[in-house]
């Protein structure tokens, strides 16, 4: 029973201020002092009734009550960019009171205007269980709406916040099947082969006794015009002694049974329908090549017409005389992977050494639907190289978010993919029928008796913990396979990477949502390069380890020379040594795009006077041209490929992530005697730089200069610490829809951990071919084989000029002098 409203409660005042008047039921704060600051407990999504977009419900609390409100559509971008999120503080400035005139139901509050005050609410940390607070009634009839229902429209179910494939909410039944003690009567059942032969001659079909061989991810097919309350579908491949056939769960049957029926489950099915199968869908590759597959029909299970009845038979009561086939697998080792053909279906097992951050890609350019995926490396002891896995969400959210280094990972029904470049290693990607299992979920799975699994377990027991942990890392920017050195527009078109005008880039970037990744290809000239040591505390660390004082003095002298050169108008290049780690690293990619804030839309571009026509020719002769050189070295494609990714944390400025593989055409003005030659070292906090002699003139006539030139900590992988795995995986996972208290030390931050093999980065300024727009992006070369991006790089030496590093994506250790790895200076081509 809800207790009476306490005087002074912020939610009570908010609700009372609106009232339920027939005329103008709206309240707007007259000042910031009169607005209400509330904590956000949950942000939930559902399909709106208007054309193909989503609405959001927000659960708020003032520490006394909790109240569920609808979010106005003009505030949806705050959720899509993860500015308004669970755990944040919201200042409500305007609300309205709404009713659904098509239903006999109470009204609700709709937040029309609000500001995000903080990403972390101190109020929530002081509450033992905020979800147990009484719900504040929003209707005059005293009826409180069920927490699972959406506030507006006909939807009965909230969707997962960041994709449509994962089950979300308490309405989804857990994975514990109900206990049954009966034994099916075999003579009264029909086998699948007879069902195939005689299905047209009857309306009521005898019961089926089958084993689940494969299970697909959930498919959401909701449309605004279709009004289904729970529009979900899931495919299962089931088999008996006569063969294998598809079985489909529809709508509310998915809620009740999807998580209870798993691969290896034996089920007894009554009151089902049979129809011709849908041809245009993927099917699993059967591990048992002898099993007969009936592809022309599928078994449909609905909640009505007729209402299907499913019973899961406990494994202890399954009898051998039923003749149900065993689930067979096609496990491969890493040693075998490279020899397998494209699209070969395989199962893999290994120990996780690297887990990338979750990212999202749009299913269609104009839609708000996304796929969620992450990259994972696992080792199985048969090769020095790991398996590289591209794992998309498989409707197993608890498993997907808990993949971390040291767990034993099993992925079934993976497809083999080979990169276009012959240097690229093969990798595996998920299929529609992939299932993922981690430590804690292996018990009772059919694959535990597979010979290759047993061999792997025996090898894993020989691993030393300290030795294995040295190979582990999490997060950071990652892309695989690395892009080819030669850019061909036909190949880019097939991969959805069309050439984009530099003038359109800002609009494209502003349209990105939370942790969305999108690739662009642009053409232009390299006009400036800067180098920045990273992190800044490296200088102090060097001095702590006893670096000679003369190096510090030497660095100071160099910086004085640089400043003098700038004052006299000379183009400078600094050259020398670093003490960084050895070996090569993966093609450059530009900085991690931080979560995109709404502030980006308010950024004013430079508006300068138009360029004079007679200036164009002189400008071009002194600007570096970005190019990819073709294999016969006779043709050149002008471009710089750029990579956008908008994940990560609470930054108000998105960071542009330039894609690795962009290479620069050497120019005569870079190789003259006017540049300064000094020894490169890491002392000193500020950068060294090169710029085209005409860059100062060109930038005065730009219409826009897009600056995404900060290296965020989230772009760099972290060494994995098992004791801090909850914090580390929180940094790599998507923000949850519902708030929960942190289960790690609140004082932890990414700065508390060792960043992997990064001592500095370059900021490269690219000017469009028309010289009206410039883009500054981060180039982060690979410097060590410990970096996960190392895999797939061309294993060749190069001269370590910046041109070669841009082309190959890594700093080459073979040119190191005195045992130290040599980094190219910004102007050294």
N, C-alpha and C positions, 0 to 999 in steps of 0.2 A: 504494500500500500504506500502510495506516495505521501510524504509528509507535507505539511503546509509550507507555503513559500515564506522564506525568512525575509524580513525587512532588510533592504539594502543589498540584496543579491543582484549582481549585475545582469544575469539572465532574466530575473523577474522584472527588473526595471525595463529591460529591453522589450519584453513581451507586453508589459503593461502600457508602455509608451505607444506601441502600435495600436493596441486594442483590436476590436473586430468590427469597427464601424463600417457601414455600407458605403459611406462616401470617403474616398481618399484614405484607405487604410495603410498609411505609410508614415514612417518616422525617419527623420534626418537630423543628425547631430548638428547643433548650432556652432560648436567649437570643438577643438581637439580634447578639451577637458570634459565635455559632455559625452563624447564617444565612449564606447565600451571596449575594453581590452580583454579578450577571452583566449583561452588555450584551445588548440585544435587537437581533439582526440583521434579523429579519423577523417579521411577523405575517401569517398566511395563513388564509383562511376557506374553509369548505366546508359543504355541506348535511349536517346531522346525520341519523341514521336515526330519531330520535324526532320527533314531530309538529312540523313547520314551524318549525324554528329552526336556527341555524347554530352550528357549532363552530369553534374556532380552534386552529391550530398556531403555536407560537412557537419560533423558532430562536435559541438563546442561545450566547454565547461567553464564555470567561474569558481570552481572549488566546492560549490554547494549543490548545484544542479548540473545536469547535462541536457542538451537540447540539440535535436537534429534539424538542420536547416538546408534549404536548397540554395545553391550558388547560382547567381545570375549568369547568363551566357556571356555577358561582357567581361566577367572575371575568370572565365575558363582558362585563359592563357596563364594565369597565375599558377594553376595546377599543372598545366602542360609543361611549364618550365620548372616545376618543383619549387616554386617560391612559396606558395601556400601548400603546406605539407603537414602531415601528422607530427605533433610535437612543437609546432611553431606557435607564435602569438599573433593574434589577428585583432586589429583595431577596426571595429564595425562602425561605419559612418552613416549608412542608410540601409533600412530594411523595409520590406513590404509584406503584407499578409495576403496569402493566395488560397484559393479553393479549386478543386477539380470538379467542375460542374457536371461531369458525366458520372460521378460516383457519389454515393452517400458516405462521405468520409469527412473527418475534421480537416481544418485548414493547416497551413504551415507557414513558417517564416521563410522569406527569400532574401538573401543578402544582396543588396543592389550595389553597394559601394563599400570598400574596405581596403585597408593597408596592412601589409605584413610588417609587424614591429620587430620580431626576432625569430630566428630559426630554431631557437631552443627556449622553451617556456620553463621558467623556474617554478611556476605554480604546479606543474605536473610532477616534478620531482618531490614535492612535499605531500603528495597524495599516495596513500597505500594502494588503493585500487580505484582509479577514477571511473572505470566502466561500471562499478557497482553503485555509483551515485544515482539517486532517484531521477527519473526522466521527467522533465517539466512538460506538463500538458499544454498542447498548442491549440486545442479546440474548446469551444464553450460547452460541448456535451460531455466533457470529462473522459473521452476515449483517447487513449494513447496509442499512436500508431506502432505496429510491430517494428522492431529495430531492423529487421532484415529487408523490409519492403522499401522500394524507392518512393520518394515523396511525391513525385509527379509522374504522370503517364501510367501505362498499363503494365509496366515491367514488374515482375515478382522477384527479381534476383539482381543483385549487384554483380558486376563483372570485376575481374582482377584489374587493378588500377592501371597497369602498364601494358597488358596484352589481353587477348581474348581466349587464349588456349588454357590458361591455368584455372582450376576451380578455386573459388573464393567464397568465404562465408560459412556460417554455421549450418546452412541448409544442406550442404554437401555432406552426405553420410561418410563416416570414417572408414578406414580400410579393414575393419574387423568384421568378417562375415558372420551372420547369425548362426548359432549352433543348431544343427539338425541331427536327429538320431535315427531317422528312418533309412531304409534301404530300398532303392527303386526296384520296381518289378520289371525286369528286363523283357519278358515276353510281350508286354503291352507297349513297348517303345518301337520307334522306327529308326532305321539307320539312314545316313545322309544319301547314300546311293539310291535307296528306294524313294526318298523324298525328291531327288532329282528326276526320277523316272515317272512318278505318279502324282506330282503336285497339282496338276491341272484337273485331276479327276475327283478331288475332294475339297471341302471347305474347312472341315475340322481335322487338324493334323494330330497324330499320336504324339506323346511326349518324346523328347530328345534327351539322350545322355551323352554329353560331349566333354572334351577337354579343351581348354583355351590354349592355343598354340602361339598366337601373336595378338598384340593390343596396340591400337593406334592412339595418337594424341586426340584430345577433344577438338571438335570443330564447332565454332559458333557461327550460325547462319542467320542471325537476327537482322531484320530490315524494318525501318519505320512503318512501312506500309503494311507489313504482315502482322502484327499484333500478337504473335506467339509470346506467351509469358516466359517460357524457358526454352529458347531455340538452340538446343545443343544436340550433337550427334557424335557417336563414337563407334568405330568398327572393331570387331574382334574376329580373328580366324579361329574356328572351332573344328575339332576333328573327332571321329570315332574310328572303328576298325575298317570302315569302308572308304574313307577319304576325308577331305577338308573343304569347308564352305565358310562364307562370310556371314557374320551375325551383326546386326546393327541395333544399338540402343538409341532411342529417340526421346528427346525432350526431358520430361521429369524422370524417366527411367535412368537417365545419366546421373541425376542427383542422387538417386537411391543406390545405384549399383556400380557406377564407373570405378570407384575406388575400392569396391569390395571384390571385384572380379579381376584377377591377375593372371599372368602367364603361368600355366601349370594348374590352374583351378579346374576342378571337375564340377560341372553344373547340370542340373536337371531342369529342363525347360518345358513348360506347358503353356497353352493358349498363345500361340504365336501366329504370325502370318508369313507367307512366302511370296516373293515377287522377283521379277527379273532384276538382275544386278545392274548397278550404275557402271557403265564401261569406263568413263573418263576419271578414274581414280588410281592411286598407286596401290600396289599390292606387295606384301613382303616376299622375300626370297626364302622358300622353304629349305630348312637345314636337312630334311630328309628327302632326298631326291626320288625315293620310291613311293612316296605318298601321292595318292590321286587327288587332284584339285578340281572342285566343281565351281567354275567361274561364272556360269550362266545365271545362278540364283543367289539370293541372299535371304537370310532369316531376319524378320523385322520384329522388334519387341517394343510395344507401345503401352502406355498406361490405360488405354481404352481401345475398343474396336479391333480385336478383343484385348482385355486387360491381361498382360503377360504375367506369368508366374515363374519366378526364378528361385531355385534353391541350390546353395553351394554345399557340396558333399565334402565333409572333412576328409583329409588325406588318410586318416586312420581307418576310414570305412570304405575306401576305394578298393574294389576287388579285381584281381588279375584276370578273372574269367570275362570281365567286361571287354577286354581286348582294346583298351584305349591306347593310342600310340604315345611313345615318349617324346618329349620336346627335345629336339636335337639342335645343336649349335654349329657354327662355322668359325671357331676361334682361330685367329692368326697371330703370329709373332711379329715383332718389329722387323726382324731379319727377313721375313717373307713379304713385307708390305710393298717394297719398291718394284717387285716383279709382278704384281697383280694388275689386271687391266682396269681401265676406268669403269666406274659404276659397279664394280664387283661388291657384293654384299658380304660383310664380315662382322664378327663379334670380337671385341678386344677386352683385355684385362691388364691392369698395371697399377703402379703406385704413382700418385699425383706429385709432380715436381713443380708445376707452375699452373696458376689459375689467373686468368685475365678478368678484367672488370666486365660487368654486364653492359651490353650496349643494345641499341634498338635500331632497326632499319624498317622503313615504310614498306608495306606490301604493295601499295600503289602510290604514285606521286600525289594524287589529289585526295587521298583518303587519310583518315586519322587512325588507321589500323597498323600495328607494328608487330614485327617478329622480335623476340628477345633471344640473344645468343651470347656466348662467351667462348674464349679459346682456352684449351687445357692441354698440358703436356703430361704424358705418363710414360714410365719406363717399365720394361718387363724382363730385363736381364739378358736378352738375346742380342742386343746391339748397343753401341755407344750412343746412338741417336734415339730420341724419344718418339713415341707416337704424337702427332699433332692432331688434336681433335677440335672440330668446330661444332659445339654443342648448342643446338637451339632448344628452347623450352619444350619439354615433352609432357606437359600437364602433370608434372611431379614437382611442384614448387618447393616442397620441403627438401627434396633431394638436390634440386638445382642450386638452391641458395646455400647449401651446406657442403658443396664440393670445395675442399681446401687441400693444400699440400699435406702429405703423409697418409691420406685415406686410400684405401684400395677401391679402385673404380672399375666397374664393368659397364660397357655400352654394347647393346645388341643392335643388329640390323643397321650397321653403319655403312655408308657408301664410300668407295675409294675415289679420290679426286687427284689428278695430276696437274701441276701448274703448267702454264703455257711455256715457261722458260725451262730449258733442260736442266738448269742448275737447281731448280726448285724441288724440294723433297715432296713425296706424295703425302697427302693428309687424308683424314676421314671426316665426313660430315654426317649429321643425323638424317634419317629418313622419317617418313610419317609414322612408321611403326617402331622407331627406336625406343627402348626402355633403358633407364640409367639406374644403377645401383651403387651405393657407397657403403663403407664400413658401417655395420649396424643393421643393414637390410639384406645381407647375403643369406642369412639362415633360411633354409627351406627352399631356396631357389633351385630350379632344375639343373642349372649349369655347374653346381658344386661338384658333380661327379665327372665332369669332362676331363679327359687326360691332360690337356694343355693347362687347364685351370689348376689342377693338382700340381703340375710341374712348376707353375708360377708361384704357388703358395710355398712350395719347398724352397725356391730361390729367395723369396721375400723374407723368410725366416733367417736367412744368413746376412741380411743387411744390418750394418752398424748404424745406430741412430744418428750419431754425430756426423758420420760420413754422408749419410743421406740428406740431412738437414742443410749441409753445405750447398746442395744442388737446388734448393727450393727458393721460390720467390712468388710474389703476388702482384697483381695490378699493373699499372703503367700503360702507356700507349702500345698497341700491338696491332700488326696487320700481317696477314699471310694469305697467299704467297706474296713475296716482294714483287713490285711491278717490274716489267721488263725494261731494259736499258733503252730499247727502241720503242717509240710511241707510234702506233698505227691507229688511225682514226677508225678503221673498220673493226679492229679488235675492241677498241674502247666502246664503240657503239653496241657491240654484242654484250658487253658487260654493263651497259647502262651509263657509261661515263662519256657524255657528250661534251664537246667543247663549249665552255661557258664564257660569255663576255665578261670582262672585268667590271664593267658598269653594272652588271646584274648580280654580282656576287653578294653584295651587302643584303639585298632583298632575300636572296637564297639563304644566307646565314641567319637572318632574322626570323625566317620561317621554321628553323629547326626547333625541335622540342627536346625535352629532358633525355639525356644520354642517347640522342639520335646521332647516327653516323651517316654521312653522305659524302660521296666522292665527286670531285669536279676536275675537269681538265681545262686549263687556261693557257693562253699564249702571252708572251711578253719578254722583257729584257731585264736582266739582273743589273740593277743600278747602284746598289750599296750592300755591304756585308759588315756586320759587327760581330765580335766575339765577346761573350760574357762568361767569366768563371762562375761555377755553380756547385754547391751553394756558397754563399759569401763567407761562411765560417771556415772555409777550407784554409784560408791564410793562417788563422789562429791554430788550426790543427797541425799545420806544417811546422810552425814555430814550436809547438808543444813537443813535436817529435825530433827536435834538435836540428832543424834545417839551418845551414850556415847563414849568419847575418849578412854576408856579402851578397847572397842572393836577393835578400830583401832590399839592400841598398842598390843592387843592380836593377831591380824592378823599378825602383823610384827614379833612377836615372833614365830608364827607358820611357817612363811615363812623361818625364820632363821633355825628352826629345820629341815625343809625340805631340805634346802641347805646343812646342816650338814650331814643329812642322805645320800644324794646323794654322798657327798664327801667320806663317809665311805663305800659306796657300798651297803647300806641297801635298801630294797624294801619298799617304803613308801606308806601309805594310810592315807588320811586325812578324819576325820569323824566329823560330827557336824550338826549345825542348819543353816537354811536359814530363811530370813524373807519374803519369796516369798508368792504369793497369795495362797489361799487354794484350795483344790479339785484336782481331777484327770485330766489327759489329755491323748490325743490320741496317738496311738503307734508311736514310734519314726520313723522319716524319715529324710533322710539326706538332707543336704543342697541343697537349690535351685541351679539348674545348671544355671549358668549365660550363656548369649549368647556365643556360642562357637566361638572363634576367630581363624583365621588362624594360630595364633602364636602357637597353641597347636601342630601343625604338626612339629614344629621345636624344640620341647622340647626333650632334650637328656636324655634317661633313664640311670640309674646307670649301669655301666658295671664293675662288680667286679669278682674276681677270683672264680672259681667253688668251691662248697662245698665238703669237704672230706666225703667219705662214712661213716666213723666211727663217724662222728659228728651227723648224722641224728637221731640216737636213743636217744641220750642224749637231743637233742633239743626238741623232741616231748614230753618228760615226763614233761616238765616244761612250756608248752604252753596251754593256755585255748582253749578248743575246742568249736566251735560254733555248736549248735544243736537245733533242734526242737523236743520236746519230744512228743511221740504219746500218745493217750488217755489211753492206758493200762500201760504206763510207762515202757514197756519192750523193745521197739524198739526205736532207735534214728537215725535221718537223719542228717548227717553232712552238714551244709550249713549256709550261711548268705545271705539273700535275699537283693538285692541292687536295688535302684531305680535311674534312670537317668532322668533328665529333663533339657533341654537346652533352657530355655527361657531367659528372663530378660536382659535388658540393655546392657551396653557396657563394659563387663569385658573381659580381655584378657586371663583369665584362667578359664576354665569351672569348675564347682563345682559338685562333685559327690554326689548324693543324695541317701544315703543308705536307703533301705526300712525298714519300721517299722516291728517289729515282730521278728527280729533276737534275739536269746537268747543265753546265754553263759552257758556252762557246768561248774559247780564249780570245782575247782582244789585244791588239798591239799596245794599247795604252797601259796595260797591266805589266808589261815586261820591259819597260824602259829603265833607265838608270836613275830615274828620279825617286824611286821608292827607298825607304829606309830599311836597312838590313840589320836586325838586332836579334839576340837570342830570345826565343820564346820561353816564358816560364809562367807559373801560376800565381806569383805574388802580385799583390795589388787587387783592389776590389772592382775598379772600373774597367770598361771594355777597351779593346783595340778595334780598329775599323779600317775599311777601305770603301771608297766611293768613286764612282765615275767622275771624271773632271767636269762633266756637264750636269751631274745630278743636282747641284745647288740651283742651277737655272731651271731645270725641268720641274723640280718640285714646286717652284713658285707659280707654275701655271696649271697645276693639277686641280681637277674639280673635286676629287676625293682622294684621301689617303687612308686606307683601311689598315689599322694597326692592331695586329694580334701577335704581339711580340714578347709575351711573358711565358716563361717556362713554369708551369704549375707543378707542385709536388706530386699531384695525381698522375702526371704524365710519365713519371719515373717509377719503375718497379721497385718494390721493397723486399728486403730479405724477410723470409717467413720465420716467425717465432711462435712455437706451438702454444706457449702460455698466453699469448695475446691473440689467438686466432679469431676470437669473437670480434675484437676491434678491427683487425685487418680485413676480415671478410665483410664487415659492415661498410668499409670504404669501397669495396669492390661490388657489392650487391646494390640492387635498386632500393630506393627509399620505400619503407613499408607503408601500406595504406592505413594501418592502425598503429597508434603509439604503444610502445612497451618500454619499461624502464631499462636502461643500459645494463648489460651483464658483464661490464668491464669497468676498469678504473676510469672515471670521468676525466682525469687529468691527462689521459693518453692523447697523443696527436700524431699525425704522420711524421712530424719532425722528430719524434722519439725513436724512430727506427732508421736503420741503415739503408740509404738509397743505393741502388745497384749500379756500380760502374758508370757514373756520370760525373764528370769534372767540369763540364762547361757546355755551352751551346752557341750556335750562330743564329743571328737574326738576318734574314735575307730579304731585301726589298726588291720587289718585282714590279716593273712598270708595264702596263698594257701596251699593245702594239701602237695604239693611237695616242699613247702618252697623256691620257686624261685621268687615268686612275692608277694608283700605286697600292700595293699590298705588302705589308711587312709581316713575315711569318717566321716561325722558329724552325731551324734545321738541327736535329739532334742525332748526330752520327753514332753508329754502333762502335764501341771501343773495347768490348770484351766478350768472349764466348759465354760468359755468365749471363749476359743479357738475353732474355728469351727471343729477341728479334734476330739473334745471330743465325738461327736456323734458316736454311734456304738461300743464304747469300752466296754469290759466286766465290769459290775458294781460290782466288787468284791474288797475286801481289800487284800493287800499283805504286805509282811514284809519290802518293800521299799529298799531291796538290789538292786544293779545294775542289778543282774541276773533277779530279778522279774520285774524291770522296762523295761528291754529289752524284756522280754517275753510278758508283758502286754501293754507296750508302754506308760505308764503314771506314774507320781509320785503320790503315794497314800497319802492322807491327814490324814488317820486314824492313822498313826504312828507319827504324829506331836507331839512335846512336847512343852508345854508352849504356845500353840496357833500358833506356827510357823510350817510351812511345812518343813519336813526334807528331804534333798537331799542326795542320797547315794554318797559316795566317789568313786573315780575311781577304787580302788582295793577292794571294799567291795562287796563280792558275797555271 
